[in-house]
Amino acid sequence: MKKFLWFYLVFLLFFLSPSHPTFLGVPKTGGESSDTQENRFVSDLRTFQKQIDSDKAFAGLFAPDVFAYPVVLQPQNAHAFVSSRPDELTYFALAEKFGSVGLLAHNTLAGKDFFSLKAGDEVGYYQRGVWQWYRVEQILQFQALTPESPTSDFRDLEHPERVLSASALFQEIYAQPGKLILQTCVARGQIDSWGRLFIVAAPISSTETKFDALQIFSANPSSLLEAVPTPR
């Protein structure tokens, strides 16, 4: 089924008319600016969960002692859209079709906080009353050979001899069922979108997390730290 879906998306990419383009690449997540930069960091899950629920946000991402941001949806069929608001992340709808949770942010806005994460760190993803915890297992960087294009070819900075097309990089990063992927741009010199940063995190159970889960249960005793419902 996944193979069929992949070939179907490639078909759409190459054969739909230009007036109805289909995006199949790596969104540009650099170069946006804002007059204000607000890191919606809160010190505990209770406050953050109430914040997400009261704002009716689609979801939220909590990195203990690092950041806490709400997550908004992309407009329908706008797979290259990344929010220009400084205080929110964007849900990458196309990643969901390949089984992963993709969250995007500009490196000049909320995405700058992604660089504070390191391997082994834990983050909590909250959606529809349920928490799922993830542990960071990979931090990957690629140079965009055409920085302003979401369909640029990309050079693997860890293995410079590897150059991938945008569609190949997309599949390598996002076709990882169950994983959480954070994406932003890497700046170099005067080029905000010189490269791309991907943080890959694997799901863990509530018993594995190092963070104090009691904060969640005291906020909402019915919350279970096991799985995030599939978005509909």
N, C-alpha and C positions, 0 to 999 in steps of 0.2 A: 504493500500500500504506500509506504514512504517513497519507494522508488518511482511508483506511478506518479505521485504528487510532485516529485522533483522534476520529472520529465515534462509534466503538465505545465509547471511554472516556467521552465525553460522555453517551452513552446509559446507561452503567452509573451515572454520577453521578446522573442524574435519575430513573432508573426502578428501581433496586434498592431493596429494602425497607430501612427504617431499621436493622433488626437486622443487615444486611450492608452497611454503608456502603462506598463506594469513594471513596478520596481522589483529588482532582484539583485541586490547588492548590499554594500555596507554604508549606512547613512553617514553623512558628514556631520560631525559633532564638535565643530570648532568654529571660532570666529564671531560668535554672537556676543553682544555686550549689553550691559544693563546699568542704569544709574545707581541701582542698589543691589547689593549682594547679601542675601539673607540666608544663613545656614539655619534651617529649622531644627537645630539640635535641642533635644530635650533629654534630661538625665535619667528618665525612667520610662518603662513601657506603658505604665498606666496612663500617664499624661499623653504620650504619643498615640496610643490606641484611641483615647477619647477625642483627640484632635482629628484623627482620620475619620472616625465615625461621625463627628459633628460637622465636618466639612463635606461629608459624602464623597470623599475621594475614592477612586477606583481601588487603590491599594496604598501601601506604605512600605518603606524600607528603613530599617533601624540598624545602625552599626554602633554598638556600644562604645561610648566615649569618642566617637568620630563624627557621626552625622545622623540625622533623621529627616527623611523627605517623603512627602506624598507622591503618588504616582498617578499620572493622567493618561488617558487613552489617546492614540493617534486618531485624526479624522478618518472616516471610512476611505479605504483604498489609497491613503496618503502614507505609504510605507517609508518614505524618506523624511517624514515630519519629525522634528525634535523641538520640544517646547523652548521658547525663548524667555520664559519666566525664570528668575534666578533661584526660586525656592521649590522646584519640583523636577521629578524625573518623568521620562516618557516610556510607556509600555510599547515594546516593539512587536506589533501584531504578527508580523511574518514569522518571527521566531516560534510563536506558539504552534504554528502548523508543523513544526519539526520537533515539538515536544519539550522545548526549553522555555524558560522565562527570560526574556531580554529586556533590559532597562537601559535607556539612552539618556545622555545629558551632555551639554556643551562643556568643553574644558575651561571656558571662561566663566561658567556659571556653576551649577551644582556638580558638574563633572570633575571640577578641580579637586573635590574631596575624595574621588576614587583613588587618587594617587597616595592617599594616606593609608590605604588598606595594604596588607601584606599577607603572604602565605600563612595559613593557620588561623587568620582572623575569622570571626563568626559574624554573620549578619542575619537579621530576622526579617522575613517578608510577611506582611500582614494583608490579608484579603478576605472580605466577607466574614469577619468574625473569627478567622482561623490564622494561627501563626505557623510558619514553616521556617526552620533554621537551616542555614547553609554554612559550610566551612570553605574558605578560599583555598583552592588547590593549585591554581595556575595564574600567572600574570604574564600576558603575552603582548608584544608590541610589534607593529608592522609599519613600514614606511609606505605611504601612498605615493605612487609614481606620478599620479595626476591629482594633487592634493584636493582640488575643489570638486572633484567628480566622485559620486557615490559608486560608480562602476569602474573606478581606477584599478589597475593592477597593483599588487602589494608585495613588498619585499619583507621577508621574515628577518627581523633584526637579530635574532639568535642564530639563525642559519642563513646568512646573506645570499647564499647561492639559490635559495628557494624563492621563486617569484610566482605568486598565485593570482589568478583572475579574481574579480570581485565575487563571482558566483561560487568559485572554488573555496575562497576564504569564508564566505557566508556558510557554506555547508560544513566546513571544518569546525567553525566556531559554534554555530547555532544548532546543528543537527546532533545534539547531545541530549537526548531525552532525560528530563528530570533535573538538569543543571540550571543554575542561575548564572546569567551572563550580564556583566556590567560593561558598557562601552562608552568611551569618550575619545576625543582627539588628543594627539600628542603634538605640542608646539615645538618648533625648531626655528631659531632666528626670528624673522618677522612673519613666519607662516604658521598661523594658528592650527591649520589642518594638515600639517606635514605628515602625520602618521595617525595610527589608531591604537588605543589601549583596550585590551580585553581582560577582564577579571572573571575567571571561571570558578564557580563555587559549587560544591556537591552537597546534596541534601543530607542532613543528619537528624537523628531522632531527638526528642526532648531530653532523653536520658544522657545523650552524648554531649550536649552543649555545656560549655563552661559558664554560660551566663545564668544568672539566678532566675529560673523560670517562675518562682513564686510571685514575682512582680506581675506576671500575666494573670495567674490564677486569682490573685487578689483583685485584679481589675475586672476580670470576667471569668468566674469559676467554670463556665461552660466551654471556654476556649480550650482547644486541644492543640498541642504543638506537633502534630503529626503530618498533615498534608494540606496543601492549598487546593480548594475546589477548582476544577477546570473552568476557566472563564467561558461564558456562553454569549 
